[in-house]
Amino acid sequence: MARKALRSPLSPGLKSNVLAWALLAPALVFLLLFTIFPIFRSFYLGLTEYALGMREPEFIGFKNYIDFAKSPLFWKIMGNTLYFSVLTVIPSMVIGLGLAMLVNRKIKGVGFLRTAFFYPVVMPMIAIASIWLFIYMANTGMLDQFLVKIGLKPLDVLSNRNTVLPSMSVMYVWKEAGYLMIFFLSGLQNINVEMYEAATIDGARPWTVFRKITLPLLGPTLLFVSTIAITNSIKLVDHIVIMTEGAPNNASTLLLYYIYQQGFIFFDQAKASALTVIMLVIMLFVSMLQFLKTDSRIHYN
């Protein structure tokens, strides 16, 4: 009997657990190697001095963070990042919701409209930046040529510190709105049509229906989309490399491009890691604030 007990197969519950962990193992390995380990490595290197030519990092505590706190350039870049987020997050969400409401109808050609609005999303940011660089190019670009044609002076928006971030935000909103449209469209299609029919019978106006029915029931979608939009606006770098490289005078330098400069131009791995930790903390804070402050006021079906 003892020998039979030793040879008995695993219980069904244990078998399912082993199978589940076996299926998760490849993803967990990649998560550990390419996400968890780099995060902890960045935390460690941020507390060291580790520049080009040094064989081993030298522990210096919080000196990198103190230096950034005293640096006017760092605060200028943080201001640029915040300003760019304000210029892009709300407009992209408003336009994305508007596009979703436009294509959430049974009209002829709605499939073409959905594809057209979503098409910029599938284009690489480098290709989009190259296209808009041609539009914004000084004197010979499409924008300046148009201004000259109507009797105005060329602006050269990418060389003006007052217009460089707003002009780049237009490009980003053009790309991002279609991406957010998909989430809003999914949320709109989950709203019960009977609510709209009842509101129409009661004589509710379109704006009242939108404010009293659509927006409250889109609460979970708005929470998710706003979090995605904010974090996406912080982690941008491709378009800056192609269009301005931070010019003029770091007026278009955002946080992730500053990290790229420290790590791959100046080869200061310690400062790049410290900046990465700062960016991770900001993104974590924004995400937690969204869920803690907004989630309690959201209606879930």
Contacts in CASP RR format, 6 or more apart in sequence:
PFRMAT RR
TARGET T0000
AUTHOR 0000-0000-0000
METHOD contacts of the structure
MODEL  1
MARKALRSPLSPGLKSNVLAWALLAPALVFLLLFTIFPIFRSFYLGLTEY
ALGMREPEFIGFKNYIDFAKSPLFWKIMGNTLYFSVLTVIPSMVIGLGLA
MLVNRKIKGVGFLRTAFFYPVVMPMIAIASIWLFIYMANTGMLDQFLVKI
GLKPLDVLSNRNTVLPSMSVMYVWKEAGYLMIFFLSGLQNINVEMYEAAT
IDGARPWTVFRKITLPLLGPTLLFVSTIAITNSIKLVDHIVIMTEGAPNN
ASTLLLYYIYQQGFIFFDQAKASALTVIMLVIMLFVSMLQFLKTDSRIHY
N
9 15 0 8 1.000
10 18 0 8 1.000
39 280 0 8 1.000
41 273 0 8 1.000
42 273 0 8 1.000
42 276 0 8 1.000
42 277 0 8 1.000
42 280 0 8 1.000
43 273 0 8 1.000
43 277 0 8 1.000
44 57 0 8 1.000
44 273 0 8 1.000
45 57 0 8 1.000
45 269 0 8 1.000
45 270 0 8 1.000
45 273 0 8 1.000
45 274 0 8 1.000
46 64 0 8 1.000
46 65 0 8 1.000
46 270 0 8 1.000
46 271 0 8 1.000
46 273 0 8 1.000
46 274 0 8 1.000
46 277 0 8 1.000
47 59 0 8 1.000
47 60 0 8 1.000
47 61 0 8 1.000
47 62 0 8 1.000
47 64 0 8 1.000
47 274 0 8 1.000
48 57 0 8 1.000
48 58 0 8 1.000
48 59 0 8 1.000
48 60 0 8 1.000
48 61 0 8 1.000
48 270 0 8 1.000
49 57 0 8 1.000
49 58 0 8 1.000
49 60 0 8 1.000
49 63 0 8 1.000
49 64 0 8 1.000
49 270 0 8 1.000
50 56 0 8 1.000
50 57 0 8 1.000
50 58 0 8 1.000
50 268 0 8 1.000
50 269 0 8 1.000
50 270 0 8 1.000
50 273 0 8 1.000
51 266 0 8 1.000
51 267 0 8 1.000
51 268 0 8 1.000
51 269 0 8 1.000
51 270 0 8 1.000
52 266 0 8 1.000
52 267 0 8 1.000
52 268 0 8 1.000
57 269 0 8 1.000
57 270 0 8 1.000
64 270 0 8 1.000
64 271 0 8 1.000
64 274 0 8 1.000
65 274 0 8 1.000
65 278 0 8 1.000
68 74 0 8 1.000
68 271 0 8 1.000
68 274 0 8 1.000
68 275 0 8 1.000
68 278 0 8 1.000
73 250 0 8 1.000
74 258 0 8 1.000
76 250 0 8 1.000
76 253 0 8 1.000
77 250 0 8 1.000
77 253 0 8 1.000
77 254 0 8 1.000
77 255 0 8 1.000
77 258 0 8 1.000
78 255 0 8 1.000
80 165 0 8 1.000
80 250 0 8 1.000
80 251 0 8 1.000
80 252 0 8 1.000
80 253 0 8 1.000
80 254 0 8 1.000
81 234 0 8 1.000
81 254 0 8 1.000
81 255 0 8 1.000
83 165 0 8 1.000
84 165 0 8 1.000
84 168 0 8 1.000
84 169 0 8 1.000
84 233 0 8 1.000
84 236 0 8 1.000
84 254 0 8 1.000
85 230 0 8 1.000
85 233 0 8 1.000
85 234 0 8 1.000
87 165 0 8 1.000
87 166 0 8 1.000
87 169 0 8 1.000
88 169 0 8 1.000
88 172 0 8 1.000
88 173 0 8 1.000
88 176 0 8 1.000
88 229 0 8 1.000
88 233 0 8 1.000
89 226 0 8 1.000
89 229 0 8 1.000
89 230 0 8 1.000
89 233 0 8 1.000
91 169 0 8 1.000
91 173 0 8 1.000
91 177 0 8 1.000
92 172 0 8 1.000
92 173 0 8 1.000
92 176 0 8 1.000
92 177 0 8 1.000
92 180 0 8 1.000
92 229 0 8 1.000
93 180 0 8 1.000
93 222 0 8 1.000
93 225 0 8 1.000
93 226 0 8 1.000
93 229 0 8 1.000
95 173 0 8 1.000
95 177 0 8 1.000
96 177 0 8 1.000
96 178 0 8 1.000
96 180 0 8 1.000
96 181 0 8 1.000
96 184 0 8 1.000
97 180 0 8 1.000
97 181 0 8 1.000
97 184 0 8 1.000
97 218 0 8 1.000
98 181 0 8 1.000
98 184 0 8 1.000
99 117 0 8 1.000
99 177 0 8 1.000
99 178 0 8 1.000
99 181 0 8 1.000
99 184 0 8 1.000
100 181 0 8 1.000
100 182 0 8 1.000
100 184 0 8 1.000
100 185 0 8 1.000
100 188 0 8 1.000
101 184 0 8 1.000
101 188 0 8 1.000
101 214 0 8 1.000
102 113 0 8 1.000
103 110 0 8 1.000
103 111 0 8 1.000
103 113 0 8 1.000
103 114 0 8 1.000
103 117 0 8 1.000
103 181 0 8 1.000
103 185 0 8 1.000
104 185 0 8 1.000
104 188 0 8 1.000
104 189 0 8 1.000
114 185 0 8 1.000
117 177 0 8 1.000
117 178 0 8 1.000
117 181 0 8 1.000
118 178 0 8 1.000
118 179 0 8 1.000
118 181 0 8 1.000
118 182 0 8 1.000
120 128 0 8 1.000
120 174 0 8 1.000
120 175 0 8 1.000
120 178 0 8 1.000
121 175 0 8 1.000
121 176 0 8 1.000
121 178 0 8 1.000
121 179 0 8 1.000
123 175 0 8 1.000
124 238 0 8 1.000
125 175 0 8 1.000
125 236 0 8 1.000
125 238 0 8 1.000
125 239 0 8 1.000
126 238 0 8 1.000
126 242 0 8 1.000
128 171 0 8 1.000
128 174 0 8 1.000
128 175 0 8 1.000
128 239 0 8 1.000
129 171 0 8 1.000
129 238 0 8 1.000
129 239 0 8 1.000
129 241 0 8 1.000
129 242 0 8 1.000
129 243 0 8 1.000
130 242 0 8 1.000
132 168 0 8 1.000
132 171 0 8 1.000
132 239 0 8 1.000
132 243 0 8 1.000
133 158 0 8 1.000
133 242 0 8 1.000
133 243 0 8 1.000
134 141 0 8 1.000
134 142 0 8 1.000
135 141 0 8 1.000
135 142 0 8 1.000
135 143 0 8 1.000
136 143 0 8 1.000
136 157 0 8 1.000
136 158 0 8 1.000
136 167 0 8 1.000
136 243 0 8 1.000
137 144 0 8 1.000
137 158 0 8 1.000
138 144 0 8 1.000
138 154 0 8 1.000
138 156 0 8 1.000
138 158 0 8 1.000
138 159 0 8 1.000
139 145 0 8 1.000
139 154 0 8 1.000
139 156 0 8 1.000
143 155 0 8 1.000
143 157 0 8 1.000
144 154 0 8 1.000
144 155 0 8 1.000
144 156 0 8 1.000
145 154 0 8 1.000
147 153 0 8 1.000
147 154 0 8 1.000
147 155 0 8 1.000
148 154 0 8 1.000
155 163 0 8 1.000
157 163 0 8 1.000
157 164 0 8 1.000
157 166 0 8 1.000
157 167 0 8 1.000
158 164 0 8 1.000
158 167 0 8 1.000
158 243 0 8 1.000
158 244 0 8 1.000
158 247 0 8 1.000
158 252 0 8 1.000
159 247 0 8 1.000
159 248 0 8 1.000
160 248 0 8 1.000
161 248 0 8 1.000
161 249 0 8 1.000
161 251 0 8 1.000
164 244 0 8 1.000
164 247 0 8 1.000
164 248 0 8 1.000
164 251 0 8 1.000
164 252 0 8 1.000
165 251 0 8 1.000
165 252 0 8 1.000
168 239 0 8 1.000
168 240 0 8 1.000
168 243 0 8 1.000
168 244 0 8 1.000
168 252 0 8 1.000
171 239 0 8 1.000
172 233 0 8 1.000
172 236 0 8 1.000
172 239 0 8 1.000
176 229 0 8 1.000
176 232 0 8 1.000
180 225 0 8 1.000
180 228 0 8 1.000
180 229 0 8 1.000
183 221 0 8 1.000
183 224 0 8 1.000
183 225 0 8 1.000
183 228 0 8 1.000
184 218 0 8 1.000
184 221 0 8 1.000
184 225 0 8 1.000
186 221 0 8 1.000
187 218 0 8 1.000
187 221 0 8 1.000
188 214 0 8 1.000
188 218 0 8 1.000
190 301 0 8 1.000
191 213 0 8 1.000
191 214 0 8 1.000
191 217 0 8 1.000
191 218 0 8 1.000
195 213 0 8 1.000
195 217 0 8 1.000
196 209 0 8 1.000
196 213 0 8 1.000
199 208 0 8 1.000
199 209 0 8 1.000
199 212 0 8 1.000
199 213 0 8 1.000
200 209 0 8 1.000
204 212 0 8 1.000
215 222 0 8 1.000
216 299 0 8 1.000
217 299 0 8 1.000
217 301 0 8 1.000
219 298 0 8 1.000
219 299 0 8 1.000
220 298 0 8 1.000
220 300 0 8 1.000
222 298 0 8 1.000
223 290 0 8 1.000
223 291 0 8 1.000
223 294 0 8 1.000
223 295 0 8 1.000
223 298 0 8 1.000
226 290 0 8 1.000
226 294 0 8 1.000
227 286 0 8 1.000
227 287 0 8 1.000
227 290 0 8 1.000
227 291 0 8 1.000
230 286 0 8 1.000
230 290 0 8 1.000
231 283 0 8 1.000
231 286 0 8 1.000
231 287 0 8 1.000
234 254 0 8 1.000
234 255 0 8 1.000
234 256 0 8 1.000
234 279 0 8 1.000
234 282 0 8 1.000
234 283 0 8 1.000
234 286 0 8 1.000
235 256 0 8 1.000
235 279 0 8 1.000
235 283 0 8 1.000
236 254 0 8 1.000
236 256 0 8 1.000
236 257 0 8 1.000
237 254 0 8 1.000
237 256 0 8 1.000
237 257 0 8 1.000
237 259 0 8 1.000
237 260 0 8 1.000
240 246 0 8 1.000
240 252 0 8 1.000
240 253 0 8 1.000
240 254 0 8 1.000
240 257 0 8 1.000
241 257 0 8 1.000
241 260 0 8 1.000
243 252 0 8 1.000
244 252 0 8 1.000
246 252 0 8 1.000
246 253 0 8 1.000
246 257 0 8 1.000
253 261 0 8 1.000
255 275 0 8 1.000
255 278 0 8 1.000
255 279 0 8 1.000
255 282 0 8 1.000
256 279 0 8 1.000
258 275 0 8 1.000
259 272 0 8 1.000
259 275 0 8 1.000
259 276 0 8 1.000
259 279 0 8 1.000
260 272 0 8 1.000
262 268 0 8 1.000
262 271 0 8 1.000
262 272 0 8 1.000
262 275 0 8 1.000
263 269 0 8 1.000
263 271 0 8 1.000
263 272 0 8 1.000
END
